[in-house]
Amino acid sequence: MVRRSYRQDGKVKHETIANVSKLPMEAIEALSLALSNKPVIEAGADFEILDAKRLGAVRLLHTLARNEGLVRALDVDSRDRVHLRLALAMIIA
């Protein structure tokens, strides 16, 4: 059970947030680790990044295209205009 404790009128109260007892043990352990505020990977642990995409530049260019009216000019927000969304993606990339 995931519970929250708090005080109300000087008395300790408890509130059940979620009943996780029917989840698989792996999910309960992952939830416990996430709620414990402990790092998932210890600092200095041996691990290797195999692929990391840098999305900051793409996000910046998309924001600029939207602010300058390019997104509106291409009507990219319309659902049936896949080719225009692809054109915007090629311009940004």
Wavefront OBJ file of the C-alpha trace (Angstrom):
o trace
v 0.000 0.000 0.000
v 1.155 3.511 -0.758
v 0.021 5.711 2.109
v 0.345 9.322 3.139
v 0.479 10.470 6.760
v -0.504 13.962 7.821
v -1.767 15.890 10.836
v -5.268 17.304 11.073
v -6.452 19.122 14.190
v -3.439 17.791 16.080
v -4.162 14.147 15.231
v -2.147 11.933 12.916
v -4.219 10.776 9.931
v -3.388 8.265 7.204
v -4.629 8.247 3.632
v -4.232 5.326 1.234
v -2.974 6.595 -2.126
v -2.812 3.251 -3.959
v -3.073 -0.461 -3.319
v -0.158 -2.013 -5.194
v -0.295 -5.459 -3.593
v -1.550 -7.147 -6.789
v 1.256 -5.768 -8.962
v 4.176 -8.001 -9.990
v 7.092 -7.974 -7.531
v 9.354 -6.227 -10.091
v 6.862 -3.359 -10.386
v 6.580 -3.040 -6.602
v 10.380 -2.937 -6.255
v 10.646 -0.302 -9.014
v 7.926 1.786 -7.365
v 9.612 1.456 -3.978
v 12.925 2.588 -5.443
v 11.288 5.521 -7.239
v 9.508 6.685 -4.085
v 12.578 6.347 -1.850
v 14.410 9.309 -3.470
v 17.491 7.149 -3.934
v 19.426 7.272 -7.196
v 18.700 4.392 -9.552
v 22.336 4.286 -10.643
v 25.014 5.105 -8.104
v 27.443 7.879 -9.002
v 30.509 6.449 -10.682
v 28.773 3.212 -11.624
v 30.141 1.523 -14.702
v 27.731 1.974 -17.561
v 28.041 2.935 -21.195
v 25.756 5.197 -23.216
v 25.206 3.446 -26.525
v 23.080 6.069 -28.258
v 22.041 9.517 -27.138
v 20.037 11.836 -29.326
v 20.343 15.529 -28.728
v 16.878 17.002 -28.916
v 17.575 20.486 -27.592
v 18.560 21.929 -30.966
v 15.560 20.371 -32.713
v 13.235 21.710 -30.017
v 14.758 25.176 -30.400
v 14.328 25.135 -34.182
v 10.731 23.927 -33.906
v 9.960 26.717 -31.421
v 11.526 29.268 -33.765
v 9.514 27.892 -36.709
v 6.325 28.136 -34.662
v 7.120 31.651 -33.389
v 7.977 32.910 -36.871
v 4.762 31.533 -38.369
v 6.233 28.683 -40.419
v 4.120 26.069 -38.623
v 0.955 28.090 -39.254
v 1.941 28.800 -42.863
v 2.335 25.090 -43.565
v -0.830 24.298 -41.556
v 1.145 21.563 -39.810
v -1.330 21.261 -36.933
v -3.988 19.811 -39.233
v -4.267 16.021 -38.809
v -4.650 15.186 -42.498
v -1.528 17.048 -43.620
v 1.162 14.445 -42.971
v 3.245 15.616 -45.942
v 3.384 19.144 -44.521
v 4.529 17.834 -41.138
v 7.237 15.859 -42.907
v 8.282 18.993 -44.812
v 8.573 20.912 -41.540
v 10.609 18.076 -40.027
v 13.001 18.139 -43.012
v 13.358 21.926 -42.752
v 14.143 21.705 -39.034
v 16.503 18.740 -39.393
l 1 2 3 4 5 6 7 8 9 10 11 12 13 14 15 16 17 18 19 20 21 22 23 24 25 26 27 28 29 30 31 32 33 34 35 36 37 38 39 40 41 42 43 44 45 46 47 48 49 50 51 52 53 54 55 56 57 58 59 60 61 62 63 64 65 66 67 68 69 70 71 72 73 74 75 76 77 78 79 80 81 82 83 84 85 86 87 88 89 90 91 92 93
